[in-house]
Amino acid sequence: MKKFFLSIIFFAAIFQGNAQAKGVKIGYIDMDYILENVPDYREASVQLEQKAQKWKQDIEVKKNEIIKLKDGLKTEKALLTKELVDERDEEIKFLESELLDYQQKRFGPNGDLMVQKSSIIKPIQDQVFNAVQDIADAKKYDFIFDKSSDLTMLFSAKRYDISDQVVRTITRAGKKEEMSKKQLKALEEKEAKEDVVDENPVLADRKKLLDEKKALARKAIEDRKELVAQKKKDFEEKRKKLIEEAQSKKNGTTIDSTKTTTTNVVNDKLVDPRKAATDSLKSGKEKERLLLIENNKKNLQDKKEAVAQKKKEFEERRKKLLEDQEAKRAEKLKQKEQQKP
């Protein structure tokens, strides 16, 4: 409770002083979130957890051995001399003391788990500190707090969270060592754009809308590819079926010795079965083509409607943001006018 009130007093003092200043820039980080998203720390944490599980298994084995000795002594106690009973009691007490020492060594306040966890987290904390310093210098921050520290934050708006920027700064440091100058320049340009989006809610909404449009376009392309593949498969099956039917109708055919064309007699007319099959295939192919065109038109229309709906939603959000900003600006002007003597 004391810490809670101290935190309130601290923040009140800061913002009371800042209220008299102009252009004060405040941000915060979440150290727990950053550690979870730094690859080096994740890998080291997994390895340490595996060690801890092995230590726990060793403790369980030792406990089971002690339990077996106690059960054996309890069963055989009536048959043993006092000297043998005392000897086994001493052995059990020694093993229990040894187990307690082992538990303290591995999981105590100064045990291997805490020491190794500190050795893992310390380099990452140094990287976070350096990254925060770089971001604060580059973007002119006046205050940057740690949300996961002892300092209680009663409320923290997401737009002031720079944790993702810190993670990118730490991650890019490792990547830069393995990149060429051209790749490095491209990465810096990409990161600069991401930082701008992080600081501007309107741009963030616009980027989200563009990503949704791209995803919608990719899905339409994939659907069209699947449709074409399915139509091609159906066409090949129909073609194969027509050829099989044509071959099965060879009864009553005549073969001209001068020509290798096989014909059927239908209503006193010679009909080439291959020509009939080809005509049927052409007709079927034309139908497939028309159906594909119709489906493409429908997909294009659906895509246009979806894009129009997204555009409408974006414009509504943008209009609302502008109205909110204008209202805040008017409120500030009103407050200033009221403060004037």
C-alpha positions, 0 to 999 in steps of 0.5 A: 500500500505504501508503494502504491501511494508513493507511485501515485505521488510520483506520477502526480509530481511529474505530470503537474510539472509537465502540465506547465511545459510544452511538447513533453514526450512520454513512453513506456516499455514492458520488460516481461513482453520484451524478454518473451520476444527476444530470441536469445533470451527465449532459447536460453530460458528453454535450456535453463528450464530443461536443466531445472526439470532434470534437477527436479527429477534428481530430487524426486529420485532421492526422495523416493530412496529415503521413503523406501529406507523409512518403509524398510526400517519400519517393517524390519524394526522389530527384528533388528537390534537397537544398534542397527536401528540407530545406524539406519536412522543416522543414514536416513537423517544423513540422506535427508540433510543431503537432499535439503542441501541439494535443494538449496543448491539448485533452487535456493535464493542463491542457488544455481537456478537464480544465478543462471537466470540472472546471468541470462537476463543481465545481458538482455537488460543491458541491451534493453537499456541501450536500446531505450537510450538510443530511441529516447535520443533519436525521438526526443523522449523526456520520460520512458518508464518500465511497466513491469517494474516496482513503479505502479502504473495506474493506466498506460495507453497503448500508443505510448508503448515502445516495447516493439521498437525496443525488440526490433532494435535488439533484433536488428543489431544481431542481423546487421552483423551478417548483412551486406550494405545493400541489405542493411540499407533496405532494412533501415528503410523498412524499420524507419517506416515501421517506426513512423507507423507505430507513432501515428494511429492513422497510419497504423489503421491505413497500413492495416487496411492495406494489409487486409486488401492484399490478403483479400487480393491474394485469396482471390488469386488463389481461388481463381487458380483453384477454379482453373485447376478444377475446370481443367481436371473436369475437362480432361475427365470429360475428354477421356470419357468421350474418347472411351465412348468413341472407341466403344462405338466401333461396331458397324464401322468401315475402313477405307483401304486408301484412307486410314479413317474409321467411319460409322454408318448413321442414317445412310451417312458416313460419320467420322467418330473422331470428328464427332468427339472433337466437335463435342470436346470443342463445345464442352471447352467453349462452355467451360471457358464461358463459365470461367469468364462468368466466375471471374467476373463474379470474383472481381465484383465481390473484390470491388465490393469488399474494397469499397466496404474497407475504404468506407470503414477506413474513411469513417475511422479517419473522420472520427480520429480527425474529429477527436483531434479537433475536439481535443484541440478545441478543449485545450484552446478553451482551457488556455482561454480560461487560464488567462487573467 
